[in-house]
Amino acid sequence: MKKSILILGSAVFLLVTMLSGCQSSAQKVENAEDKVVEATEDLVDSKTELVQARQDSISDYLQFKKEAEEKIIAQEKNITEFKARIANEKKEVKADYEKKLTELENKNSDLKKKLADLKDDGQDQWVSFKTEFNHDMDVLGKAFKDLTVENIK
């Protein structure tokens, strides 16, 4: 008796498990349609995010380029003003300053060219360029500042 109840209970359990685990064709189609709709929504969201990221990147590039050009122009103006200030110096001192100013002008021109030659090589390259360019601008600014400090002494 116990065996027959156990067998009957097991059979009922297996039958219920199999029936609940199976989906009808309509349910499968509906689930597939839901998945397609979700994937389409995800694709639209991804495209929107990509467009926004590109716009942010372009905006960041244009802002950086504008600021860098302003710094370069300011350096050129400083060099021109310093040349006018050293015009009345002794020949030896004047020659030394002119040599240093020529080096600074060359570095400034190189940075200007580097900025003009910048191409879109990806985000990693952009970050690397931006860091290197800012460092070079800082070094140039410090070199000019050191030069003008020597003149005051």
KAGI-V902809 format. One line per field, one symbol per residue. psi: psi as a letter, one per 30 degrees, with the letter a starting at -180 (. if undefined). Layout:
psi->???
This chain:
psi->eeeeeeeeeeeeeeeeeeeffklleeeeeeeeeeeeeeeeeeeeeeeeeeeeeeeeeeeeeeeeeeeeeeeeeeeeeeeeeeeeegfglleeeeeeeeeeeeeeeeeeeeeeeeeegkljgleeeeeeeeeeeeeeeeeeeeeeeeefeeee.
